[in-house]
Amino acid sequence: MSPFSNSPGDLAVDCVRTLAPYVPGKPIEELQRELGLTDIIKLASNENPFGASPQALDAMQRAIADTWLYPDGSGHILKQKLAARLGVDSTQITLGNGSNDLLVMLAEAFLAPGLEAVYSQYAFAVYPIAVQATGATGVVTPANAPDAPMPLGHDLEAMARAITPRTRVVFIANPNNPTGTWVPAAPLKSFIAAAPRHTLIALDEAYFEYTGELGLQNGVEWLSEFPNLVVFRTFSKAYGLAGVRVGYAVSHPSVAGMLNRVRQAFNVSVIGLAGASAALDDTDHLATAVKVAVAERARVAARLGRAGTRVLPSAGNFLMLHAGANAKERFEVLLRRGIIVRPVGNYGLPEHLRVTLGTPEQNDRFLKAWEG
Ligand SMILES: Cc1ncc(COP(=O)(O)O)c(C=O)c1O
C-alpha cells in the first residue's frame, strides 16, 4: 500500500491489516442508549453475576489512595500468594492485565513469521488474533462433528496431526469458550506427553473454577512432568474481577522469564493487584458463586432441553445453544426484552447463541423470554 494513501491505517503490517478484530459482548450502556431500556441484564461476557468478593472491593477501595504510585511491577505479594495456593514457585508465575495479556505475551515471545501455532476451529477468538499479529501462521484444525459426544469441541487427534517442526505453540482451551466443551484428563495427558518438546502447550483454564466434577485436569499439577506446558488462569470469571483485568500464567521458570521480557513493566494496576490478592482470601465468596453457577448450568440446560433447544455440554459459567436459522432474530427479541446474550457468528456459528449463567432470577428471566 502506498504511503501516500488517504487511509494511513493501511500502512499497518499485512498480518495486522488482515486480522478480524475481537467482537466483545454488547455493553449495558449501549443497549440503554439504543432502546431506552433501564432494566437490562447482560449474559454476554461470562462475568460472575455475584460480582467481586466484599473483601476484594474493600481492598480495592483502599488501594485508590495509592493510585498516584506505579504498581509493584513484580506483583510480589500476589505472586507469593498464588505460588503458595498452587504449590509452585513464584518464579513460575507471570501476571497479566487479564489472561488475554498473557496469551498475547506468549505469542510475542514464541512466535514469528515462519513459525506456526495450532488451535481448533471454534476455539477462543483471542488465539488467532494473538498469533496472526506476530506474522506467524495460525493452523486451524477441524472441531468435533456436531453429533460427536463433545460436539464442536477440540479434536485432539486432529490437533496432534497438525503439529510440524515449525509449531511453537498449541492452544487448548479447557473448557473452551464459546462452545463450553472440554477435553478429559486422560486424552489430554496423552496429547501433551506425545507433543514434541519444541512445542509449548498453552492450556487455557480461564473457567477452571467452574469445572467441578466433570473430570477436567488441573493443569498446574502437570507442570513438573511437562516443562513445555503453560497454564493460563484469570480473576475475570469466578473471582468476579473482569473489570480490573488480572490473570496469571504458570509455567516453567524459563518460559516465565521469556514472558517477562515482553511484559509491559507495570501491566497489572495498583487496584488490580489489591483486588486479586484479597479475592484469593475470600474462599467462601468464590465457593458460593461457583456452586450457584454449577447448579444453574444443570438447571438451565435441562429446561432448555425440555423446551427442545439443543445445548452443548459445558464446563464453564455459560451455555452454547443451537438457536437455529433465526438465531439473529431471537437475539434481537431478547435484546428488546433487556437481555443481552452473545451471538457467535464471528466464530462461524451463525445458528448458535452463547448465554452466560446469571443469578437464578436472571436465568429465569432469560428462560421465560426464550420460551416466548
Ligand atoms: C477461554 C478464555 N480465555 C481467556 C479469556 C480472557 O479473559 P481475561 O483476559 O479477562 O482474563 C477468556 C475471556 O472470555 C476466555 O473465555
The ligand as a Tripos MOL2 file, in Angstrom:
@<TRIPOS>MOLECULE
LIG
   16    16     1     0     0
SMALL
NO_CHARGES

@<TRIPOS>ATOM
      1 C1        -11.1240  -19.1760   27.1830 C.3       1 LIG1
      2 C2        -10.7830  -17.7880   27.6080 C.ar      1 LIG1
      3 N1         -9.5050  -17.4800   27.8100 N.ar      1 LIG1
      4 C3         -9.1230  -16.2550   28.1890 C.ar      1 LIG1
      5 C4        -10.0480  -15.2530   28.3700 C.ar      1 LIG1
      6 C5         -9.5500  -13.8880   28.6970 C.3       1 LIG1
      7 O1        -10.0290  -13.4170   29.8750 O.3       1 LIG1
      8 P1         -9.3310  -12.2420   30.6740 P.3       1 LIG1
      9 O2         -8.4180  -11.5230   29.7510 O.co2     1 LIG1
     10 O3        -10.4350  -11.4150   31.1830 O.co2     1 LIG1
     11 O4         -8.5450  -12.9360   31.7530 O.co2     1 LIG1
     12 C6        -11.4020  -15.5090   28.1730 C.ar      1 LIG1
     13 C7        -12.4070  -14.4410   28.3120 C.2       1 LIG1
     14 O5        -13.5210  -14.5140   27.9190 O.2       1 LIG1
     15 C8        -11.7770  -16.8100   27.7890 C.ar      1 LIG1
     16 O6        -13.0560  -17.1120   27.5630 O.3       1 LIG1
@<TRIPOS>BOND
     1     1     2 1
     2     2     3 ar
     3     2    15 ar
     4     3     4 ar
     5     4     5 ar
     6     5     6 1
     7     5    12 ar
     8     6     7 1
     9     7     8 1
    10     8     9 2
    11     8    10 1
    12     8    11 1
    13    12    13 1
    14    12    15 ar
    15    13    14 2
    16    15    16 1
@<TRIPOS>SUBSTRUCTURE
     1 LIG1         1 GROUP 0 **** ****
